[in-house]
Amino acid sequence: MSYVDGFLLPVPKKNLAAYKKMAAKAGKIWREHGALDFRESVSDDESVKFGLPFSKIAKLKKGEVVLFSYIVFKSRAHRDKVNARVMKDSRLQAMCPDPKKMPFDVKRMGYGGFRTIVSA
């Protein structure tokens, strides 16, 4: 079964275009290094009738939207190898020279690695 790195992060609406541009570049880098899929999704429907909407989980501030993103790998071992290569890639390092200048607050980003248990 595949392995997925998942992300949940708040992004100021005014920074959404910059984030999209950065994510498109990052996606190409991850795919070049072996990731099977790379997706970035912006919240569109938060009117849930049960559970908690992602906007509440991400504790959105006024003027922010929530993004749900994921990267798919063959396995956890594959993820570890791909991510090690990505983190050494000078193109990624050039995109993120100063965490304070990112289009989102890195400290508020949710992240986790997940084993796939169902694939339909």
Summary of the structure (lengths in Angstrom):
residues: 120
radius of gyration: 15.0
end to end distance: 11.3
largest distance: 44.7
contacts: 302
relative contact order: 0.32
helix: 41%
strand: 27%
